[in-house]
């Protein structure tokens, strides 16, 4: 009997407990069903490459993602540049890899046959921005105007309007310009084929979306995941773009030589609209 107990004890000591799954969240997708639609193929591919158990972990908001990181409930979070700088400040999360989005830049759009022919013509006018705090619909376009010398809220009147409503207001003459990214303008030109639009200001390419890990995530698991993006990036990207919204990454790459300082331009955007990075804009 004693020998049986000792043998069982030795076996228990030699057999490691099952590793906890690596929990993966995305800040701009709410609900497990939507997360699975976009990232189920990526989840399966990452598991196959690393041998790790990966679990999709839905978060209801970017604030919820911060709470999940700080509570140790999630290991990896994919987020946008504007969200990253706040998450970094509130959690000290560590960069794993950047997810490149081709043609990712902000721009200011006007009617081709309107009265606005240059950025200078926007002084005293109304400029609308999309989703509050969005890198490419709000912060980026505001910074593009700042780069051309226009001060947010002083040289022009900023308004937050949904994109289609803003375009209809632009056509009526109620506003004089709309901030958006390249993909948005492409869809607007399709939706309003009878109208001609002109870009009067284009910002520099925006910093990429970024995958971060909580600071105390298991180091070996984090290294396996980082190695997967280096060695099997093409396979992982093929899985990512199976998601409909993830088509925005098509033609892009995973970038591993990324530093926090690469996101200082985003911190400049926060200063441009008069807020700091201690909280998400609009919260």
Number of C-alpha atoms within 10 A of each C-alpha: 6 7 8 9 10 11 12 12 12 11 11 11 10 9 9 8 8 6 8 10 13 21 17 23 26 22 20 16 19 15 12 15 12 13 20 17 13 21 23 19 18 22 19 15 21 22 17 12 17 17 12 16 15 21 18 20 21 23 24 14 15 22 17 13 26 23 17 19 25 18 11 14 15 25 26 27 28 22 24 21 24 27 25 26 24 21 26 18 12 17 18 17 24 18 22 24 23 24 21 20 21 16 15 20 23 28 27 26 25 25 21 14 11 15 12 18 15 11 17 14 12 19 14 12 15 19 28 28 26 24 16 17 21 20 27 28 26 26 28 33 30 29 29 23 25 18 15 13 12 18 17 18 16 10 17 17 16 21 17 17 17 14 20 14 11 23 23 13 17 21 17 10 14 14 20 23 29 29 31 27 24 17 13 17 20 10 11 16 13 11 11 14 10 7 13 12 17 17 19 18 18 22 21 14 14 22 22 23 20 22 23 25 23 25 16 14 17 12 11 9 15 19 12 16 21 18 16 19 23 14 11 15 16 15 15 21 21 16 20 23 20 17 20 11 12 15 14 17 21 15 13 16 17 22 16 16 9 15 13 11 9 13 17 14 17 23 19 17 24 23 15 21 19 10 14 16 20 12 15 20 17 8 8
